[in-house]
Amino acid sequence: MAKAATSEELEQVSTIVDAIKASRNAAMAQLKETGRLLAETELKAPFSGTITNIMIEPGEFASPGRPVVEISGDGALELQVEVPETVISHVAPESAVNIKLPFASNRMIKGKINAVSKAAIGSGRLFPLKIKIVDVSGVSSGMTAELLLDISERDALTVPLNAVVNPGSSHSSVFCVRENIVKRIPVHLGSIYKDSISVQGNLNAGDQVVIRGRMRLRSRG
């Protein structure tokens, strides 16, 4: 003899089944969201390389846009520098350049300009350049390098690079010595010639400029 159930009992069972299904669906949705969050904890670089620096500790929250790791790629070595707007018009992609390694016995190596930025960054109006290292023998990622640009400029007045105060700003100047008195002369920077740079200001050929100990000087006049 079959056991019969009342309509009320059937309704109760149906309610329990619906509740179980709803709980299962909620659990599946939570599992899917947890899987998505877990996938976001894995970082994949678009190129092969070696991690050279980790900028976050385990358990620390990483806000959007914050660097997490620094990777040195296994591809071609590049040099990235920033140049003022007076120089950017004198460089072009595929141009050959010379690069000096000051901490490797001033060794000179060859490079080729890969990319020239069309937009400046920062308040100093500096434009990024990317240079591919052609001669990679004995060169490693992280080495200090200096880009040497040979830019001709007719009748240019030049001073040593280390004579310029605030070279990356719009208020550059040099300390000039006249009659044993130091004067701070505002200048506009021009093209770079290896270890010197062309300037425009109240300077004359033959003027003496300070290249060391500028922080201890006070301008007069």
C-alpha positions in Angstrom: 0.0 0.0 0.0 1.5 3.4 -1.1 2.0 6.1 1.5 0.1 9.2 0.5 1.0 12.8 1.4 -1.2 15.8 2.0 -1.0 18.8 -0.2 0.5 20.8 2.7 3.3 18.3 3.1 4.0 18.4 -0.6 4.1 22.2 -0.5 6.5 22.1 2.4 8.8 19.6 0.6 8.7 21.8 -2.6 9.6 24.9 -0.5 12.6 23.0 1.0 13.7 21.9 -2.4 13.5 25.4 -3.8 15.5 26.7 -0.8 18.2 24.1 -1.4 18.4 25.0 -5.1 18.6 28.7 -4.2 21.4 27.9 -1.7 23.2 25.8 -4.3 23.0 28.5 -6.9 24.3 31.1 -4.4 27.2 28.7 -3.5 28.0 28.2 -7.2 28.0 32.0 -7.7 30.2 32.5 -4.7 32.6 29.8 -6.0 32.7 31.5 -9.4 33.5 34.9 -7.8 36.2 33.3 -5.6 37.7 31.7 -8.7 37.8 35.1 -10.4 39.4 36.8 -7.4 41.9 34.0 -7.2 42.8 34.4 -10.9 43.4 38.1 -10.3 46.1 37.3 -7.8 48.2 35.8 -10.6 50.3 38.2 -12.6 51.5 37.2 -16.1 54.0 39.4 -18.0 53.5 39.7 -21.7 57.2 38.8 -22.2 59.8 36.5 -20.7 62.3 37.9 -18.2 63.6 37.9 -14.6 62.0 39.6 -11.6 64.5 42.1 -10.2 62.4 43.8 -7.5 59.3 43.0 -5.5 57.5 46.1 -4.3 54.7 44.6 -2.2 54.7 42.3 0.9 52.5 39.2 1.3 49.1 40.0 2.5 49.5 43.7 1.6 46.6 45.3 -0.4 47.6 46.4 -3.9 45.7 49.5 -4.9 45.0 50.0 -8.7 48.0 51.4 -10.6 50.5 50.5 -7.9 53.6 48.7 -9.2 54.0 45.2 -7.8 57.1 43.8 -9.4 59.9 45.0 -11.6 60.9 42.7 -14.4 64.0 42.7 -16.6 63.1 41.3 -20.0 65.1 38.8 -21.8 64.8 40.7 -25.1 67.0 43.4 -26.5 68.6 45.9 -24.1 67.2 49.4 -24.2 68.2 52.7 -22.7 65.4 55.1 -21.8 66.2 58.8 -21.2 64.3 62.1 -21.0 65.4 65.1 -23.0 64.2 68.8 -23.0 62.0 70.2 -25.8 65.0 72.0 -27.3 66.6 68.6 -28.1 63.6 66.5 -29.2 63.4 68.2 -32.6 66.9 67.2 -33.4 66.4 63.4 -32.9 64.6 60.9 -35.1 63.8 57.2 -35.0 66.5 54.8 -36.4 69.2 57.4 -35.8 72.6 56.0 -34.6 73.8 57.4 -31.3 76.7 56.9 -28.9 76.3 55.7 -25.3 78.9 56.1 -22.6 79.1 53.7 -19.6 80.7 55.9 -16.9 81.2 53.2 -14.3 82.6 50.8 -16.9 85.8 52.7 -17.6 83.8 55.2 -19.7 83.4 52.6 -22.4 81.6 53.8 -25.5 78.9 51.6 -27.1 76.6 52.0 -30.1 72.8 52.5 -30.0 69.9 53.2 -32.3 66.9 55.4 -31.4 63.8 53.1 -31.2 61.1 55.6 -30.2 60.7 59.3 -29.9 57.8 60.5 -27.6 55.4 63.1 -29.0 54.3 64.2 -25.6 56.2 65.6 -22.7 55.9 64.3 -19.1 56.2 66.2 -15.9 56.5 69.9 -15.2 60.0 70.1 -16.7 58.7 69.4 -20.2 60.9 66.4 -20.8 60.3 63.9 -23.6 61.1 60.2 -23.3 63.5 58.5 -25.8 64.0 54.8 -26.1 67.4 53.6 -27.6 68.1 50.0 -28.6 71.6 48.9 -27.5 73.4 47.6 -30.6 76.6 46.5 -29.0 75.5 44.3 -26.1 78.8 42.6 -25.4 79.5 43.0 -21.7 76.4 45.1 -21.1 73.9 44.1 -18.5 70.5 45.5 -17.5 70.7 48.0 -14.7 74.1 49.5 -15.7 74.4 53.3 -15.6 74.5 54.8 -19.1 74.7 58.3 -20.6 73.3 59.2 -24.0 75.6 61.4 -26.1 73.9 63.4 -28.8 76.0 65.3 -31.4 73.7 68.2 -32.4 75.1 71.1 -34.3 74.0 74.6 -33.6 75.6 77.7 -35.3 77.3 80.2 -33.0 76.2 78.5 -29.9 77.4 79.5 -26.4 77.9 76.4 -24.3 78.7 75.7 -20.7 79.5 72.3 -19.0 76.4 70.3 -18.1 77.3 70.2 -14.4 77.3 74.1 -14.3 73.6 74.2 -14.9 71.3 74.6 -11.8 67.8 73.0 -12.1 68.4 71.7 -15.7 65.0 70.0 -15.8 62.9 73.0 -14.9 61.8 76.2 -16.6 64.1 78.2 -14.1 67.5 77.0 -15.1 70.5 79.1 -14.3 74.3 79.1 -13.9 76.6 80.8 -11.4 79.0 83.2 -13.2 82.1 84.6 -11.6 82.8 88.3 -12.5 85.4 90.4 -10.7 85.5 87.8 -7.9 81.8 88.1 -7.4 79.4 85.2 -8.0 76.2 86.1 -9.8 73.3 83.7 -10.6 72.4 84.1 -14.3 69.1 82.8 -15.6 69.5 80.9 -18.8 67.4 79.1 -21.5 68.8 75.7 -22.3 69.5 74.5 -25.9 71.1 71.5 -27.5 73.5 69.1 -25.7 77.0 68.5 -27.0 78.4 65.5 -25.2 79.4 67.0 -21.8 78.2 70.6 -22.5 74.9 72.3 -23.4 74.1 75.5 -25.3 72.6 78.3 -23.3 71.0 81.7 -23.9 71.2 84.4 -21.3 73.4 87.2 -19.9 76.6 85.4 -20.6 79.6 86.1 -22.8 82.3 83.8 -24.3 85.1 83.5 -21.8 83.0 83.9 -18.7 83.9 81.7 -15.8 81.1 79.5 -14.5 81.0 77.4 -11.3 80.8 73.6 -11.9 81.4 72.4 -8.3 80.2 73.5 -4.8 77.2 75.4 -6.1 75.1 74.5 -3.0 77.4 76.7 -0.8 77.2 79.8 -3.0 75.0 82.8 -2.6 74.4 85.2 -5.5 75.3 88.9 -5.3 74.0 91.6 -7.6 
